Amino acid sequence: MSEPNSANCSRLAEVMGISHDSVNRFLLREAYEPQDLFNEAKSLVNLVGGTLSVDDSVLDKPYSQHMELVGHFWSGKHRRVVEGVNLITLYYTDIQGRSLPVNYRVYDKAEHKSKNAYFPEMLEQVLNRGLKPDFMTGDSWYSSVSNLKTVKHHRPGLLFAVESNRRVSVEKGHWVQVQQPDIPSEGRMVWLREFGEVKLFRTRLKDQLRHYVVFLPSTDSGEPPYLSFGRREFEKMHDQHWRIEQYHRMIKQVCHIEQFQVRGKGSILNHIFAALCSYVHLQRMQFTDFISNAYQWQRELYKDVVASFIGSFIAGKEHLNPQFQPAVNA
C-alpha cells in the first residue's frame, strides 16, 4: 500500500533494512489459500442477509516473460484481449453496507476449467463456511443456465446480466431474443429458456443497452414475490453489484496488486493474497472511521515527504524563477 512504484523484493529489503533473499523466501515458502482471506473478512461483516456478487478482472502484465499464470484474457478496461492474470472474486455486501471479498481464484489454464466452472465451486465453499446471502448478482459471463440453476437451488434471489441473444418467451411457445420485446421501466415477466420465469429489465450503461434477469424465490406468505420488485429495487441491487467494480479499481490503484515482478506460481499467488489482505485492512479502517477515504489516505502518506523535498530543493534558487518567491495568502 505504501510503495507507489515498485512493489518488489529488493525495494522492500531496501526500505526495511532486511535481506532481499528473506523477502523472496517468504513469497516462496508461504501457501496462503482463499480460506485465509475468508477468515480475515468474516469477523468484519454480518454473514447473514447480504448480497454476494461475482466478477473477474485482468491484472495487466503486458511485458511479462516466462511468468506463470499469465495468459490472454478479454479486458473490459481495454476493450480487447490483453496479457495478464485473471482474478475471479466473490464479493459480499452485508445488510449494514459493509463490503469485502470472501473468496477468490486465479485462473490457471493447467486446471482445464473455464471461469464459469470456478464460480459454482467458489459459491459452494462460502455457503459451507457460513455465508447466507439473500441475493446473488453477476455479469453475463457467469449467467449460464447451469450457474443460474445452481444459485436458484440455494434459494437466494438473483440478478444477473444476460447477453442480448439469450432467448425468452413473452407469449407461450414464441421465443425471441431479449433485445427484441418492449420492456417497461418497471420490468417485464418473461420465461427464460431452459431456466424458468424471471423478471427482465433493460438499462443503458456505457452507451450500450444491457439486459438483466431477476429471479425471486417464493415467499412464505404466498404473495407473488415480483409485485414489490420494480425499478427502484432493481437500481438498488444494481448499485450493490457495482461495488465489485470499485473493489477492482482500488486493489489496482491503492493496493498495487498488478505490480509484482516474481515469476513463479506460488510467489504470484502469495503477492495477490497480500494485496487482497491490504484491501481488507483498508476497509476495516473505514468501518471504524479511522479513515474516510482510501485514496485520500494514500495521498497523505507522501504529503510531508513531497513538501520537505520542495522546501529543501528550492533553497538558494530563488533567482531562477520568480515563482519561488515566498507565497502570499490572499
PyMOL commands that set and color helices and strands:
alter all, ss='L'
color gray80, all
select helices_A, chain A and resi 9-16+20-29+34-41+109-111+115-128+140-142+145-154+231-253+265-287+294-313+322-324
alter helices_A, ss='H'
color red, helices_A
select strands_A, chain A and resi 51-60+71-75+80-93+99-106+135-138+157-162+167-171+174-177+188-192+196-205+208-215
alter strands_A, ss='S'
color yellow, strands_A
deselect
rebuild
show_as cartoon
